[in-house]
Amino acid sequence: MAQPPVTSSTKFDPNFTQNVINATGPKTSPRAREVLSALIKHVHDFTRETELSVDEWMMGVQFLNAVGQISDSKRNEGQRISDVIGLESLVDEIAHKHMVESDEIPTSSSILGPFWSPNAPFRDTGASIIQDPHKGQVALMHGRVTDLNTKKGIPGAIVDIWQASSNGKYDFQDPDNQSDNNLRGKFRTDKDGYYTLICLKPTPYSLPTDGPAGTLLNLLDRHPMRPAHIHLMISQDDYKPVVNQIFPREDPYLTTDAVFAVKDDLIVDFKPLQGHKEATLDLEYNIVLVPAPKDKTPTSLPTSHL
């Protein structure tokens, strides 16, 4: 009698994965049980599907070890790996799908990235976040934060902004050239929801390639470049916060961002500006926030850059 064809589902122990999942103890929370059971199942299915070799498995173990070994208080390689494989962008998409009754949508979110800091200072309306010498173009950035439903301005909203300098580095990557909190600041909107500040037109830069993220990008035959961008975190206690990045329209890396963070409505236009004592470019960027549910705790914000 002819034998049935051997497949990945028949040549390996069909009960092994479920036995591993069943070993989970009774004190495990329902959500932890759901997430970790799914993780185990998918990792096992991946291993069987690719018939992972011992050498490949050990390469993966050493790769994870290297991610931890190179990370410190100023470098989060684990988050960078998540960015390179699109995981943080996917988590962000899941977390920020807003169901609204109208056809209008709130301002899009994007990934936080590893360079946010809780220590950015509050600055006066119209102040500059530029503290140190640079080779970039100075921009006057302004706009209005409004309520999705009422269309009215939101007073007292916090616009938290951070960006790399013209050399492609953030302040704590570049202590020889940048002071603490260079190109960082928090601004409060006025009674009508308006904000104004001075920043740089951003510059494209490469992700660090001297660690596991660089190894992974090289293995995937991908470039490490990020399109020029400005990071923003907009919050107010009565609204769902938005974390995003905005990108100059003419940037050459918009369609090949190494971390998949670009969305069409996050692309902006820097326009020539005359007569300003500091800025030569003008950027208007308006933000629409969704009211937080009255019966729920407002969405939490990050507490550190790690």
N, C-alpha and C positions, 0 to 999 in steps of 0.2 A: 504494500500500500504506500502511495506517495506521501511523504511527510509535508506538513504545511510549511510555508516559507518562514524562515527565522527573521523576526523583526526586533527592534529595540525593546518592544513591550513583552516579547516572549523569551529573549535570551538572557534577561536579567531578572533577579528575584522580584516578582510583582508585589510582594508584601513589604519590602524593605523600607520604602519611604514612609508608608503609613505607620510602621512600627516606630520609626524615629519621631514622627509627629505625636504618636500616642504616648511617648515617654514624657510629654509635657505634664507637669504637676498640677494638682487641683487648685493651687493658690494663684496660678497665673490669671491675670485679668482677661476678660473676654476680648478686648481689643488687642492685647499683646498676643493672645492665642491665635486670633485671626491673622494678624500680620506675620508672625513668625512661622505659622503653619504654611502660609502661602509662600513665604520666602524659602523655606526648606523644600517645598514641593517644586518650585521653579528652579532652584539650584540643582536639585537631583535630576529633574527632567533635562536641564541644560547639559549636565554631565553625561547622561545617557545618550542624548541626541548627538552630541559631538564626540562621544566615546573618548573623553578627556584622558590623556595619558598621564602617567605618574610624573613625568618631567614637566608637562604643562601645568598640572596641578601645583607642583612645587614652585614653578615660576610665578603662578598667581599668589601663592603664600608669600613669597619673597617680595613681590610687588606691593602687597598690602603692608608688609612690614616696613618697606621703604617709605610708603606714604606717611606712616606714623613717625618714622625716624627723622624725616626732614621737616616735619611740622613743628611750629613753636608759637609763641604769643603773637608773632607778626606774620606768620605764614601758615595758611590753612590748606594744605595740599589735598586733604580729603574732600573739601568743598570744591576745590579746583577740578579734581577728577570727576565729581558729580556734574560740574559744568560742562566738561569736555564731552561726556557721553550724553548730554542733554537731560540728565535726571532732574537737576534743579529747575530747569525750565518747565519740565513736565509737571513736577510737584506744584510749581507756581500756577500753572494753567488750571490744575484741578482745584487749588485752593481759592482761586479768584474768579470762578464762574458765577456771575451774578444773574439771578433771575429777576427781571424787571418787567412791569406790566406794559410800559411804553416801548416804542421802537428805538428809543435812545439808549445808549450804553455809557457806563462810566469810563473814566480814564483807565487805560490798560495798565496792567501790572507787568513786571519783568523780574528777573532774578536779583536778589540782594547783592550777591558777590561777596568776596572775602575781605573787602577793604572798608566797610562801614565801621565807624567808631562812635561809641556813646559819648565821647568827650568833646564833640564839636561845640564851639561856643555860640550862644545867641548873639546875633549882631543886629545893629540898627537897620531900619528900613533904608534901602538904597546903598548900604555899605558894601565894600568889596571883600571877597573872600581871598583875594590875592595878597599874600604877605611877603613873598620872596621874588627875586629876579626870575625872568622867564623869557622865552623866545616866541610866545604865542600871540594871538590876537585877543584883545580885550572886548568883552561883550556886555551890553546892558540887557539883562534878562528880567522880564516882568510878565505879569499875568494876573489872572483872577481864579480863586478857588470857589466853586459854586456847588450848590445842592442839586443832585440829579432831579429831584422831584419838583422843588419850588423854583429852580433856576436862580435863586437869590445867592448873593455872596455869603461866604462863611467867615465870620470874624474870628480872629484868634486861632486860626489853623496854623500848624507848624510846617514850614517848608524846610526840610533838612536836605542840604545839598553837599555833595563831595565829588571830586574829580581828580584825575591825574594831571600833573604839570605837563608842560610842553615837551619834556624829555620822556614822557610815557610812564612816569613813576609817581606813586602816591607818597605822601609825606613820610610815613614810617618805613617805606622802602628806601628812602633817599635822605637820611639824616645829615649828610654832608652838604646838601644843597637846599634842603627845605626845613623850615621850623615846624614845630608841632602845630597841627591844625591848619597848615597852609592848604588853601583851596577846600576848606570845609566851613560850614556855618549853618546856623538855624535862624530862620526868619519867621516872624508872626505876621499873618495877614491883618490888614486894618479893618475898620468897622464895616466896610463894604466888600471885604474878601480879597483885596488887592495886595500883591507883594512886588517888591523891586529889589534887585541886587546886581552886583558887578562880579563877573566870572570870566573865565577864558573860553574861547571856542576850543572844544576838545581836540585832542590829537590821537590818531590810531596808535596802538602799542601792541607789543608781543606779550603773550603770557610767558612767565618764566619757563624755560625749557631745560633747566639744569636738574630737574627732579623727575618723579614718576609721570607727571602730566606730560612732560616733554617726550618721555619714552613712549607713552601711549599714542600721542599725536604722530610721532615718527612711524610707529608700527602701523597706524591707520593711513599713512601717507597724506596727512593733513597739515595745513599751515597753522601756526600758533597765533595769528593776528586777530585782535579785537578791533572792530570799527570804533572810531572816535565816539565818545559818549560822556554824558553827564548823569550821575546818579542822583535820584531824588527819593525822599520818603516824606509823604504828605499825610498828616494826621490831625485829628481833632476828636475830642472825647465822644462826641455824639455820632461819629461817622466811622465807617470801615476804612482803615488806613490803606494807602496805596504806596507800594515800593516799585519804582521803575527806573528805566534808563532812557534817555532821549539821544537821538543820533542825527548828525548833519546829513542832509539829503544827498550831498555829492560824495559821501565817503565810499571808497572803492571796495570796502569789505562788508557792505551791508548784507549781501546775499550769501556770504561765506563766513559769517561770524563764528569764531572757534567755539563759542559756548551757546549758540542758537538762541540769543536773547532778543533779536530784532523783531519788532512787529510794525506793521504798516503805519499805524496811528501814532507810533513813537518817533517817527521820522520828522524832523523839524527843519525850518529854513532860517538861516542867519542872513540878515539883510544889512546892506551898508547903512551906516549911521553917521551923520555930520553934526558938528556943533557941540558934541559932548566932550567934557574936559578929560575923560579917561577912555571911554569906549569908542571903537570904530565900527562895531557891529551891533545890531539890534536883534533880540530874540524874544518873541512873544510866545508864552506857553501857558495855556489855560488848563485847569484841572477840575474834573467833575468827581465828586465823592458821593457814595451811597450811604444814606442814613443807617446807623447800626440798629438792629432789632431792639425794641424797648425791653424785652424780657430776657436779653442775653448780655453777658459780659462783653464789652468791646474787644475786638480782635487784638491780641497782644502784639507788641513790637519786640524786635530783638533787643537783647541787653548787652551784647558785646559783639566784636567782629570775628569771634571764633565760632 
